[in-house]
Amino acid sequence: MEKEKLRLDKYLWAIRLFKTRSMAADACDKNKVKYKGIAAKAAKTVSIDDEYEVKTENKKWLIKVSGLLHNRVQYSEAIKFYVDIT
């Protein structure tokens, strides 16, 4: 199991909820990403089974982390790393 820490902004970008990592970080700064109802910082470490409420431009998501994704991949792969429980 990888023990490498994965930042929340990087994860949200990798699973393609945001087009750029800076947009993901910006969303965190603007309290658009919540963990257990509390605004989550861009530097928060993501863990499997974490649940996040994420507001993007088009949609309000409720996602559960099912895998840690460090690099951006195509959509068909990215969707394997979270469960949309919206």
C-alpha positions in Angstrom: 0.0 0.0 0.0 1.3 3.4 -0.9 2.0 5.6 2.0 2.7 8.7 -0.1 0.5 11.6 1.0 -2.0 12.9 -1.6 -3.2 16.5 -1.3 -6.9 17.2 -1.8 -6.4 19.7 -4.6 -4.2 17.3 -6.5 -6.8 14.5 -6.0 -9.8 16.6 -7.2 -7.8 17.6 -10.3 -6.6 14.0 -10.9 -10.2 12.6 -10.8 -11.2 15.4 -13.2 -13.6 17.4 -11.1 -11.5 20.5 -11.9 -9.7 21.3 -15.2 -6.6 22.5 -13.4 -5.0 21.9 -10.0 -5.1 25.6 -9.3 -8.9 25.7 -9.9 -9.2 22.8 -7.4 -7.0 24.7 -4.9 -9.1 27.8 -5.5 -12.3 25.9 -4.8 -10.8 24.7 -1.5 -9.8 28.3 -0.6 -13.4 29.5 -1.3 -14.9 26.9 0.9 -16.5 25.0 -2.0 -15.0 21.7 -0.8 -16.2 20.3 2.5 -15.2 17.3 4.6 -17.7 16.2 7.3 -19.4 19.6 6.8 -16.3 21.6 7.4 -14.4 23.5 4.7 -11.4 21.4 3.6 -8.0 22.9 2.9 -6.2 22.2 -0.4 -3.3 20.6 1.5 -5.6 18.2 3.4 -4.4 14.6 3.0 -6.9 12.4 1.2 -7.7 8.9 2.6 -9.7 6.1 1.1 -13.3 6.2 2.3 -13.2 10.0 2.9 -16.4 11.7 1.7 -16.3 15.2 0.2 -18.9 17.6 -0.8 -17.6 19.5 -3.8 -19.2 22.4 -5.6 -18.0 22.8 -9.2 -19.3 25.3 -11.7 -21.9 22.9 -13.0 -22.8 20.6 -10.2 -22.7 19.9 -6.5 -21.0 16.5 -5.9 -20.9 14.2 -3.0 -18.0 11.8 -3.6 -16.4 9.0 -1.7 -12.8 8.3 -2.2 -12.3 4.7 -3.4 -8.7 5.0 -4.5 -5.8 7.4 -4.4 -5.0 8.9 -7.8 -1.8 11.0 -8.1 -1.8 11.8 -11.8 -4.5 12.9 -14.1 -5.8 10.1 -16.3 -8.6 9.8 -18.8 -12.1 10.0 -17.5 -12.9 6.3 -17.9 -9.9 5.6 -15.5 -10.5 8.5 -13.2 -14.0 7.4 -12.3 -12.6 4.2 -10.7 -11.0 6.3 -8.0 -14.2 7.7 -6.5 -17.9 6.8 -6.0 -20.4 9.5 -6.9 -22.9 9.4 -4.0 -24.6 12.7 -4.9 
